[in-house]
Amino acid sequence: MSIELYVVTPEGVLVETQIESMVVPGTEGEFGILPGHEPFLAPLQAGELRYEAEGGTRIVSVASGFVEVTGERVTVLAQGAVSETDT
C-alpha cells in the first residue's frame, strides 16, 4: 500500500512520487505518516523530511511551511526545499 507525496515550493513541484511512509519535522516535533492516515493539516519547522520509496530512504531539507494529509495524498507546502540524498 502506498500514498502520493507532493513537495511544493514557490519555485514549483520538487517531489511527486508514491511512498510507503514518511517522517515530517512538525513544529511540535517529528511525526510519522503511513497510507490511510487520518486527514489533518499541520505546520512545519525547518528540518529533514524523510520518506521511504522504491526500497530506499530519501531525504529532503525543508524550510517552514505546512503539511496536509488526506487519505491518499500528502502535500508539503514549504517556503523552500532541497532534495539531499538517496540512501
N, C-alpha and C positions, 0 to 999 in steps of 0.2 A: 504494500500500500504506500502511496506517495501523496505529496501535496505540492502545489505550484508555489514557487518563490519568485518574487519580483523585488529587486533592489533598485530604487529610482532616486536620482539626484536631480538638481536643476539642469544638469547637462544632458540628462536622458537616462535610459534604462541601462544599468551596469550588469545586472544578473537577471536572467529569465530561464528557469530550469525547474525540473522536478526534483524534490528532495525527500529523504526518508525521515530526517529530524533536524532540529537546529537549536542553538543556544543564542539568546539575544541579550545585549547589555542594557537592561532597563534602568530607569532612574532609581528604582527600589531594590536593585540587584539583578543578577542574571536570572533568566527563566528559560525553560525548555518548551519547545513546540513539537508536537507529533501530529500526523494526519488525524483528522477528526476532532482536533482541539476545539474547545468552546470558543465561540466568537468573542473578540474583545479588541479594544484599542488601548495602547499604552505608549507613554513617552519613552524615548531612547536617550541614553547618555553616550558620549563618545567612548568607543571601545571596540572590541573584536566580536564580530558576528561569526559564528562557526556553524557550518551545515554539512551534513552527510549526503553525498550524491554520487552515484555511479561507483560505489565501492571505496570512496575516499573522503577525507575531510577537507573542506575548503574554508579559507578564512578571508573575511572582508572587514577592513577597518572602516568604521562608520563614525560620522560626526553626529551631533544631536539631531533628533527628528522624532518620528512616530512609527509604530508598527501596528498594522491592522491584520487581525486573524479572522478568517471565515472558515467554514467547514472544509473548503477545498483550496484556499489560497492564503498565502502570507504576503503582504505588501509592506515593504520597508521604504518609508519616505525619509531620506536623510539629506541634511544640508550638504554633505559631501561623503564620498566613499571611494575606497581604493581596494581592488582585489589584490590580496597579498600572496597567498600560497595555495598550492595543491599538495597534500601530504598523502 
